[in-house]
Amino acid sequence: MIFGDLGINKRFLLALGPATVGGGLWDALGLPLGWLMGAAVVTGVVAMQNVWITVPKPLYNLSLALLGASVGLSVTPDVAALILVWAPVMVVVAVLAVFAGALMAPLLARWGRMDRGTAFFSLLPGGVIEMANVGDRYGADRTIVAALHAVRVALVVGVLPLTLFAFYDNAVVRAPTNAVPPPFQFALLCTLAAVGGWIADRLNLPAAWLLGALILVGITSSMGSFSGRIPEPLLAAVQVLVGISLGARFKRERLAAIPRALAAGFPVLLLIIGGMALAATTASLALPFSLPTLILCFSIGGMAEMVLTSKALGQNVALVVAFQAVRAVIVNAFAGAVWRRIDPFPPTRNSPKG
């Protein structure tokens, strides 16, 4: 089986009910990303009581594959051509995100009283696990790196949707509601998404299950083989699972050990988020895309969260995914090489840091 044993555990089941209720309440308030943010807040509160909650990996992979399929359905031939045309800009934005992290790392190191390597890998907008593992190889404190990346994603998800919803609600595109594919076609679509995610996972791509499903479904969709949308209740369930995964990262045991790093990281991350939004605003003067779409393209959030945000705000989801995917690949692939250029002699595990 591609997904194997779903590995449902008791703590996950106990958290699932309250998280779903929290998501439903948040959604009922009409706020963007209601199901995700409500589930994340409820789960975060529980996790802060030192309750370890994990979304079973096969179930989480399945949810990402469905999310990738939902985006892949929006990839028409015109959208695919648009992505290819603007690929150089995506690379520039990815390099800009790396530069922003490197530029602010000395400030974080000074304010948070941490070594430069830990600060650097804490601010690079790559995957949480990937940056913690790569940073650890260069002597960085993986606990601080992982915690600050959780804060980064939470800040982006918490700040951007509400800000865009408040200031650019008139720019939010209310896309027409497409029909759900017939049962057989929908089953085929889900199978294709699972296969794409599995292949990408074997290739060690970032956000593999989401990206692989998106690519395979997007290719077939661009050829007219599929059309329609994923049922809204299913997308709400995906949001709840992503929200639980996000909220579960905020464990009191982890956060209490690094209060100064967190206190310093919060304003530094806000500065980077604001700087990337300013860059997007400047780019909007030359690029033929709406400002909300560009802000999401330039943002330093997680790919799954940015996909859901762009869908909630009715923006160009495929373009946002392309920008986020290029950034994730570049950051994850070249983080170590960039750090070696900055500091050719990083500390070893047995040598003092700083």
N, C-alpha and C positions, 0 to 999 in steps of 0.2 A: 504493500500500500504506500501511496505517496505520503500521506499524512501519518500513517501508523496509528498507534494507540493515542487517543486524544489526551490521556493523562489528566483527567479532571480530578482536582484535589478539593478537599473539604473547605479550606480557607478561601479558595477561589469561589466556590459555590455560595459561601456565606457572604462574600463581598458583592457577588453579582446582583443580588436582589436590591440592596440599598443603592448600589451604583446606578442601576437601571432607573430606580425611582428618582434619584438625584438628576440624572440626565433628562428624564421626562419633565421634571419640574422646571429645569433650566430652559428646556425647549419650549415649554408652555409659556414662558415669559417672553418668547419671541426673540431671544438673543441668538447670535450666530454661534454655530458649533455647540448647540445646546446639549445634545446627547453626550458629546465628548467632554465638554467642560464640567458638566454636572457630575458625570461619572468620575472624572479626575479629582474633583474637589472632595467628594465623599470618600473615595479610596485613599486620597492623601491624608485625610483626617484619621482614618483607620490605621494607615501605615505609620503615622506619627506616634501611635501608641505601641510601637515596636511589634506590630503584627505583620509578619512577612506574607505578602500576597504576590502570587505570580500567575499570569495568564498562561495556561498550558501552551507550550510552543506550537504544537500542531494546529491548535485552534486559532492562535494568533496568526500563524502563517496563512491559514485558510481565509481569515478576515482580510489580510493584506492582499491576497490574490483576488478576492472579490472586489476590493477597492481598486486594484489595478485594472480589473476588467471593466469596471464602471467608467474609468477614465479612457480606457482603450476604445470603448464604444463611441467616444467623441472624436476620434482621430479619423477625419475624412482626408481624401487626397490633398485638398487645399491646406489643411492643417499640417499634414506631413511635410509639404513643400515649404510652408512657413517656418517650421522648425529647422529644416536644413539651411534655409537662407540666413537665419539669425544665429546659427551655431557659433560663429566667431565672437559675437557679442556675449554669448553664454560663457565662453572661455574667459573673456575679459572680466566678467562679473565674478566668476569663481576665483580668479587671481586677486581681484579687489577684496574679496572676503578674506582670503588668506593674508593679504597685506594688512587689513584692518586688525586682524587678530594679532599679528606680529607687532604691529605698531603699539597696540594697547597692552601687550604682555608685560613690558617693564613697569607700567603703572600698576597693574594688578599685583605683580611681584612685590612692589614696594608697599602698597596698601595692605595686602594680605599676608605680608611677611612669609613669602614662599619663594622657592628657587625659580629661576627664569624658565627652566624647562617645564615645570608644572604649570606655570602661568601660560606659557605658549600653547601647550596641548589642551589646556582648559578652554581656550578662546577660539581654537580652530573649529569652524562649523562642519565637522565630520560626524560620523556615527559615534554614539556614546561608547559602545563596546570597543569599536575600532580605535578611537582616540585614547581610551584608557590603556589598551594593550600596547599600542605603538609608543605612547608616552612612557609606559613602564619600562620598555626596552632602553629608553634613553635616560633613565633615572628619575622620571617624574613620579609624583605621588598619585597613584591610580585612584585612590579614594576621592581626593580633591577633584581630579579631572572628571570622574564620573558624576560627582555631585554637581559640579558647575555646569556640565552639559545638560543635566536634568533641569537645572534652573534656566539655562538658555532656551530650551524647547518650551518650557512652561511659560516663560516671559513672552516669547514670540506668539504662542498660541493664545495667551491671555490678553496681550496688548493689541496686536494687529487687528484681529477680527472686530473687536469692539471699537477701535479707533476708526477703521474703515467704514464700519456700519454707521457710526455717529456722524462722520464728516463727509462721507461720499455715498450716502444712501441713494442719492439721485443717480449715481453712476452704476448702482447694482443692477445687473442684467437679470431680468426674470425670464429665464429660458422656458420655451414651451415644453409642456410635459409630453414626453414620448411614451409610447406603449411598451409594456414589458414584453419581451420576446415570448413566443409560444413555449409550452413546457419542454418539448424535445429540444428546441433550439437553445433554450436557456440552460438545459442540462449539458448540452454540447459546449456552450460558452463557458460554463463553470469548469468543465473538464479541461478545456483549452487553457484557461487561466491557471489551473493547478499545474499542468504540464509546463507552462512557461515559467512559473515561479520555481518549480523544481529544478529546471535546467539552469536558471539564473543562480539559484542557491549553490548548485554544483560548481558554477563558474566563480563563486565568491564575489558576486556583484553586490554593491551597497543596496540596502532595502530590497534584497533579491526577490522576495515573493511578490512584492508590489510591482517592481520594475519589470520582472520577467513576464508576469501576467499582462501588464500594460503593453509591452512590446508585441507579444504574440497576438493578443486580441486586437491591438491597434493595427497590426499589419493586415489581419483578415478583415477588420472593419473598413480599412481604407480601400479594400477591394470590393466592398459591397456585400460581403458574406454575412455580416451581422449588422443589426441596427436595433435601437430601442434604449432601454435603461434598466438598471438593477432596481428591484422593488424597494420602495422607501423604507419599509420595516427592516429589510435586510441591511440597508445602509445605516439605519439607526443602531442596529446590533453591532455593526462594525465600529461605529463611533464609540459605543460603550466599551468594547474590548480595547480599543486604542486608548481611551480615557483611563481605564483601569490600569493598563500598562504604564501610562504616564504617571498617574498618582501613586502607584506602588513604589516608585523610585525614591519617594520622600520619606525615608525611614529615619526615625529620630536618632537611632544609634549611629547612623552614618553622618547625619547633619550636625548632631551635637558635638562631634569630634572635631569639626572644622568651622566653628562659628565665625572666626575672623576672615577666613577665606570666602565664606558665603557673603558676609557683610561687604567685603571689598568687591566681590564678583558682581553683585547686583547692579551697582551704578556703572561699572565698566561695561557690562553686557548691554545696559540701556544705552550707553554712548555708542556702542557698535551698531545696535539696532537702529538708533536714530541716524547714525552716519550712513548706513546702507539705504535707509528711507530717503535721505537727502540726495544720495547718488541716484536713486530711482527717479526722484523728482526732476533732477537735472537731465537725466536721460530721456524723460518724457517729452522734453522740448524737441528732441530729434527723432525719437522712435514712434512709429504709428500705432501705439498701444495705449490703453487707458492707464491713468496713474495708479489706480488700485491694483490692476494686473501687474504692473511693473514693480510696485512695492512688494507684492507677494513673490515675484520672480527674484528680486534682489534680497529677500529676507533670509535669515540664517536659522530657520526652524527646521524641524525634522520633515522628511518627505511626506510621510503619511499625514501628518498634521497640516502641512501646507496644501496637500491635495484636498483634504476635507474643507479647509478654509476657503480655497478658491471655488469649490463647488457650492459651499454655503452662500457665498457672495455673488455667485453667477458669473465669475470671471473666466478668462481663457485658461481652462484647467490644463489642457495639453501643453501649452506654452510654459505655464508655471512648473509643471512636472519636468519638462526638458531642462529648464534652468537649474532646478534643484538637483536633477540627476547628474548633470555635467559637473556641478559644484561638488557633489558628494564623491564622484569618481576621482576628481582632481585632488581634493583634500585628502581622501583616504589613501590615494596612491602616492602622493608626494609629500605628505606631512613630515616623514622622517628625513627625506632628502633636504627639505627646506631648513629643518632644524640643524642638520649637519653643516649647512652653509652659514647659519647664524652662529652656531657654537660647535666648532670642529672637535672639541674635547669635552663631551658631556660627561657628567659624573657617572661612575659605575655604582652598582648596588652597594658595594662595601665602602664607598667614599662618601664624605659628607656633601650634602647638597648646598647650593647657594654660592 
